[in-house]
Amino acid sequence: MFYRFFIVILPVIFSVNFILAADNDTDTKIKARYSYDKKEGKPKVFIEGIRLDMDYMRRNMRFVDFVNDPAVSDVHIIINSRISGSGGQVYSLMFTNKTFETLSDFTITCTTASSDTHDEVRKKITDAISLGLMPFVNQTQVSDKISIRYSGKDEMNKAEINDPWHNWTFRGDFNGDINLEQSRKNFDYFVNFRADKVTEEWKFRNSARMSVRTKEYISEGEKYRSENISNYVTSSVVKSLSTRWSAGFFGSYYNSNYSNTVYSITFKPAIEYNIFPWDVSDRKVFTLAYYIGPEWKKYYEETIYGRFDDSLWEQSFRLNLQLVKTWGEINSGLDATNYLNDFTKNRITFDSEISIRIIRGFSVNLNFRAENVHDQIYLPQSEASLEDILLNRVQLPSTFELYTGVGVRIQFGSIYNNIVNNRL
């Protein structure tokens, strides 16, 4: 059915099996013999994953030494974040033991609210990291200098939670920019609105976006104007069926004069399977999802196929792999879509972001995205003028899209990074 799809997916599946096999080996930690001697010095800690206020942490976590190389650390901490149902963040703090014989790896969580200030967020994260480090600190001589204080009351009244919003959260955003020159003007603005409800069993997502991009050029007294307007509305409901299975319905509305589309309306039921349980999704995810449903389109101009509208059925298969390990991170996806009335009208997309630490002080980052495009049924029949092309008014035909990027990081010198100096 998808000969191109199988050509792309087979190497991916073999690679995934190899990675998962290696991952299972590293997930099994051999317990060493017990030792009752306290280590000298402070635990050496390396933290990565999100942007942190390291100056604040150094001032408030003087019981550890922060190092800038994981190879010399005693404890390697990886932090991931996910958006909570209330619009805040849920941080997963994965503690990997590197040198302590009697301790195992573990993960703790830290939750912030959408209304928290920057100071409140950094304090909560720092407190959570400090609590998680206590088992390691207890194995060093620094533990003799640690004191614990409880600031709560002996008796706490548990008030019933009264949520008038019933787990619904709403968010609106507006962004705009203006760039003015004597012979050139750019006006762009974007409006977004979200309404979500997330529980353990259900997830409701609704979003709307309007984008307006306006460009004006003046040359020899002539004014040239381009205005690209697009509107996008999506709605979905997903039910958790088990620790690995989920099912849902997805609907969308799309309008864009750039893509010659008056409207495109879709309605797709879907089912998803995660090879790993969802409670470990902060460390590894490998999902397979299938979507199928009708799509109705109407066009501003007659298309290259002599159509002003279309009623089609579309199916999609999506594969997504995410791994977060101490040696790096992998985030890859494969998306294959086609119209059921004509299998030659299809699109296959592969994208991948890989960060790998090769040796101490040297890491490599790779970004890759490739699309095999054969589904541009909306292209107008009329030939685009040079003015349309230069002003980017219309989308041009293409059978592929490709993006790639590579970067390396080299670091050497002192491993310690405890000093705070904010002077000019």
C-alpha positions in Angstrom: 0.0 0.0 0.0 2.7 2.5 1.0 5.8 1.2 -0.8 7.6 4.4 0.1 6.4 4.2 3.7 7.8 0.7 4.2 11.2 1.7 2.7 11.4 4.4 5.3 9.9 2.6 8.3 11.9 -0.7 8.1 15.3 0.9 9.0 13.6 2.9 11.7 12.0 -0.2 13.3 15.4 -2.0 13.3 17.1 1.0 14.8 14.4 1.2 17.5 14.7 -2.4 18.4 18.4 -2.0 18.8 18.0 1.1 21.0 15.3 -0.5 23.1 17.5 -3.6 23.6 20.4 -1.4 24.8 17.9 0.6 26.9 16.7 -2.5 28.7 20.3 -3.5 29.5 21.1 -0.1 31.0 17.8 0.1 33.0 18.9 -3.0 35.0 21.3 -1.8 37.7 23.5 -4.3 39.6 23.5 -3.7 43.3 26.9 -3.4 44.7 28.1 -4.4 48.2 27.1 -2.3 51.1 29.6 0.2 52.5 29.2 2.1 55.8 32.0 4.6 55.4 31.1 8.2 54.7 32.6 9.7 51.6 34.7 12.8 52.0 33.7 16.1 50.5 30.4 17.2 49.0 28.5 15.2 46.4 29.3 16.4 42.9 26.1 17.1 40.9 25.5 17.6 37.2 22.0 18.9 36.1 20.6 19.2 32.6 17.3 19.1 30.7 15.7 22.5 31.2 17.0 26.1 31.8 17.5 26.8 35.5 18.5 29.7 37.6 21.9 28.3 38.5 23.0 31.4 40.5 19.9 30.9 42.8 20.7 27.2 43.2 24.3 27.7 44.0 23.4 30.2 46.7 20.8 27.9 48.3 22.4 24.5 47.8 25.9 24.9 49.3 25.9 21.3 50.5 26.8 20.0 47.0 29.4 20.9 44.3 28.0 21.7 40.9 30.1 20.3 38.1 29.9 21.0 34.3 30.7 17.5 33.1 28.6 14.5 33.8 31.6 12.2 33.6 33.0 13.4 36.9 29.7 13.7 38.8 28.5 11.6 41.7 24.8 12.3 40.8 23.5 13.0 37.3 20.0 14.8 37.3 17.9 15.1 34.2 14.8 17.3 34.4 11.9 17.1 32.0 8.7 19.1 32.0 5.1 18.6 30.9 2.1 20.8 30.9 -0.4 19.9 33.6 -4.2 20.0 33.2 -4.4 23.3 35.0 -1.9 25.0 32.6 1.1 24.7 35.0 4.2 22.5 34.7 4.9 19.0 36.1 8.7 18.5 36.4 10.2 15.0 36.4 13.5 14.9 38.2 15.5 11.8 37.4 18.3 11.1 39.8 21.0 8.8 38.4 23.6 7.5 40.9 27.1 7.3 39.6 29.4 6.5 42.5 27.4 5.7 45.7 27.3 1.9 46.2 24.2 1.5 48.3 21.8 3.8 46.4 19.7 3.2 43.3 18.3 5.5 40.6 14.9 7.1 41.2 12.5 9.8 39.9 10.6 12.5 41.8 8.1 15.1 40.6 7.6 18.8 41.2 4.5 20.7 40.2 4.1 24.4 39.6 1.0 26.5 38.9 0.4 28.6 35.8 0.1 31.6 38.1 3.5 31.0 39.9 6.1 33.8 39.5 9.6 33.1 38.3 10.8 33.3 41.9 8.2 30.8 43.1 9.0 28.4 40.2 12.8 28.4 40.9 12.2 28.0 44.6 10.0 24.9 44.1 12.4 23.3 41.7 15.4 24.0 44.0 13.6 22.6 47.0 12.6 19.5 45.1 16.2 18.9 43.9 17.5 19.5 47.5 15.1 16.9 48.9 16.0 14.4 46.2 19.7 14.8 47.0 19.4 14.1 50.7 20.0 10.3 50.3 23.3 11.0 48.6 24.2 13.8 51.1 23.6 11.3 53.9 26.4 9.1 52.5 28.9 11.9 52.8 30.5 13.7 55.7 28.5 16.8 54.7 25.5 15.2 56.4 26.9 16.2 59.8 26.4 19.8 58.8 22.8 19.4 57.6 19.8 20.3 59.7 16.1 19.8 58.8 13.4 22.1 59.9 9.6 21.6 59.6 7.6 24.8 59.3 4.1 23.4 59.2 1.6 23.0 62.0 1.0 19.9 64.0 -2.7 19.8 63.0 -3.8 20.7 59.5 -7.4 21.0 58.5 -8.1 19.3 55.2 -10.6 21.5 53.4 -12.7 20.0 50.7 -11.6 21.1 47.2 -14.3 23.1 45.5 -13.4 23.5 41.8 -16.1 25.6 40.1 -14.3 25.1 36.8 -14.3 21.3 37.0 -10.7 21.0 35.8 -11.3 23.3 32.7 -8.5 25.8 32.0 -8.6 28.6 29.5 -5.7 30.6 27.9 -5.6 33.4 25.4 -2.5 34.9 23.7 -1.9 37.8 21.4 1.4 38.5 19.6 2.2 41.2 17.1 5.2 42.9 15.6 5.8 45.8 13.3 8.8 46.4 11.1 8.9 49.8 9.3 11.4 51.1 6.8 11.1 53.8 4.2 10.3 51.5 1.3 9.2 48.4 3.3 6.6 47.6 5.9 5.8 44.4 7.7 2.8 43.9 10.0 2.2 40.5 11.7 -0.1 39.4 14.5 -1.2 36.1 15.9 -4.2 35.3 18.1 -4.4 32.0 20.0 -7.1 30.6 22.3 -7.1 27.3 24.3 -9.7 25.5 26.4 -8.5 22.2 27.9 -9.7 19.7 30.5 -7.3 17.0 31.6 -8.0 14.2 34.1 -6.5 10.7 34.6 -9.2 9.2 32.3 -10.0 11.9 29.8 -8.3 14.7 27.9 -10.2 17.4 26.1 -8.2 19.8 23.9 -9.6 22.8 22.0 -7.6 25.4 20.3 -8.1 28.3 17.8 -5.4 30.3 16.0 -5.6 33.2 13.6 -2.5 34.4 11.8 -2.2 37.6 9.7 1.0 38.4 7.8 1.1 41.7 5.8 4.0 43.0 3.7 4.2 46.2 1.7 6.9 47.3 -0.7 7.3 50.6 -2.5 9.4 50.7 -5.7 9.6 53.6 -8.1 6.3 55.0 -6.8 4.5 51.6 -7.1 3.1 49.9 -4.0 3.1 46.1 -3.8 1.1 44.4 -1.0 0.9 40.8 0.2 -1.5 39.6 2.9 -1.5 36.0 4.1 -4.4 35.1 6.4 -4.9 31.7 8.0 -7.3 30.3 10.6 -7.0 27.0 12.4 -9.4 25.4 14.8 -8.9 21.9 16.4 -10.9 19.9 18.9 -10.2 16.5 20.4 -11.3 14.1 23.1 -9.1 11.2 24.2 -10.0 8.4 26.6 -7.4 6.3 28.5 -8.4 2.7 27.9 -5.5 1.1 29.8 -1.9 1.7 30.8 -0.9 1.5 27.1 -4.1 1.9 25.0 -5.9 5.2 24.2 -8.7 6.1 21.8 -10.1 9.4 20.7 -11.8 11.7 18.1 -10.1 14.6 16.4 -11.8 17.4 14.4 -10.3 20.4 12.7 -11.1 23.5 10.5 -8.5 25.2 8.4 -8.6 28.3 6.1 -5.7 29.9 4.2 -5.5 32.1 1.2 -1.8 31.1 0.9 -2.8 27.5 0.4 -5.9 28.3 -1.8 -8.2 26.9 0.8 -11.5 28.4 1.7 -12.0 25.7 4.2 -10.8 22.2 5.0 -12.8 20.3 7.6 -11.7 16.9 9.0 -13.2 14.5 11.5 -11.0 11.5 12.4 -11.4 8.8 15.1 -8.0 7.4 16.2 -6.4 4.8 18.4 -3.0 4.8 20.0 -0.7 2.2 21.6 2.3 3.0 23.8 4.8 0.1 24.1 5.8 1.6 27.5 3.4 2.3 30.3 2.4 6.0 30.3 3.6 6.4 33.9 7.2 6.3 32.6 6.5 8.8 29.7 9.0 11.3 31.2 11.8 8.9 30.3 10.7 6.9 27.3 7.8 6.9 24.9 7.2 4.7 21.9 3.7 5.1 20.4 1.9 3.9 17.3 -1.3 5.7 16.3 -3.8 5.3 13.5 -6.2 7.9 12.3 -9.0 7.6 9.6 -11.8 9.9 8.6 -13.5 12.2 6.1 -12.2 15.5 4.8 -14.1 18.3 3.0 -12.3 21.0 1.1 -13.3 24.1 -0.8 -10.9 26.2 -2.9 -10.6 29.9 -3.8 -9.5 29.1 -7.3 -9.8 26.1 -9.6 -7.1 23.5 -8.7 -4.6 21.8 -11.0 -7.1 18.9 -11.0 -10.0 21.1 -12.2 -11.8 21.1 -8.8 -13.4 23.8 -6.7 -14.2 21.4 -3.9 -13.4 17.9 -2.7 -14.9 15.2 -0.4 -12.2 12.7 0.6 -11.3 10.1 3.1 -7.8 10.2 4.6 -5.8 7.8 6.8 -2.7 8.5 8.8 -0.2 6.3 10.6 2.1 7.9 13.2 5.1 6.4 15.0 6.9 8.4 17.7 9.9 7.5 19.8 11.3 9.5 22.7 14.2 8.4 25.0 15.9 10.4 27.7 19.0 8.9 29.1 22.2 10.2 30.8 24.1 9.8 27.5 21.7 12.0 25.6 18.2 12.2 24.2 16.4 11.0 21.1 13.1 12.3 19.7 12.0 10.8 16.4 8.8 10.6 14.5 7.4 9.0 11.3 4.1 10.2 9.8 2.5 8.6 6.7 -0.7 9.9 5.3 -2.7 9.2 2.1 -6.2 9.7 0.5 -8.1 6.5 0.2 -9.5 7.3 -3.2 -6.0 7.7 -4.7 -3.1 6.2 -2.9 -0.6 8.2 -5.1 -1.8 11.3 -3.2 0.3 10.8 -0.1 2.8 12.4 2.2 5.6 10.7 4.3 7.4 12.8 7.0 10.3 11.8 9.1 11.8 14.1 11.7 14.4 13.5 14.4 16.3 15.4 17.1 19.2 13.6 18.6 21.7 14.7 21.3 24.5 12.3 22.1 27.4 12.8 24.6 30.3 11.0 22.8 33.0 11.4 25.4 33.7 13.7 28.4 33.4 17.3 27.2 32.3 16.5 23.7 28.7 16.1 22.5 26.9 16.1 19.1 23.4 17.5 18.3 21.6 16.4 15.1 18.3 17.8 13.6 16.7 16.3 10.5 13.4 16.6 8.8 12.4 15.1 5.4 9.0 15.1 3.7 8.0 13.2 0.6 5.1 15.3 -0.7 2.5 14.1 -3.2 -0.7 15.5 -1.8 -0.8 19.2 -2.9 -4.3 18.8 -4.4 -5.2 22.4 -3.4 -2.6 24.1 -5.8 -4.4 26.6 -8.1 -4.5 25.9 -11.8 -3.4 29.4 -12.7 0.3 30.0 -13.0 1.9 32.1 -10.2 3.2 35.4 -11.4 6.7 36.6 -10.6 5.2 39.2 -8.2 3.2 36.4 -6.4 6.4 34.4 -6.0 8.6 37.3 -4.8 5.9 38.5 -2.3 5.3 34.9 -1.1 1.5 35.1 -1.8 1.0 31.6 -2.9 2.3 28.1 -2.1 4.4 26.6 -4.9 4.4 23.0 -6.0 7.1 20.7 -4.5 7.7 17.0 -4.2 9.9 17.2 -1.2 11.0 19.3 1.8 14.2 18.8 3.6 15.9 20.4 6.6 19.0 19.3 8.4 21.3 20.7 11.1 24.3 19.6 13.1 26.1 21.1 16.0 28.9 20.1 18.4 29.8 21.2 21.9 33.4 21.0 23.3 34.1 21.8 26.9 37.2 21.4 29.0 38.9 23.0 32.0 37.8 23.1 35.6 35.0 20.8 36.5 33.7 22.9 39.4 31.1 25.6 38.9 30.0 26.8 42.3 31.1 30.4 42.2 28.4 33.1 41.8 29.7 36.4 40.3 27.2 38.8 38.7 29.6 41.7 38.4 29.9 43.5 35.1 
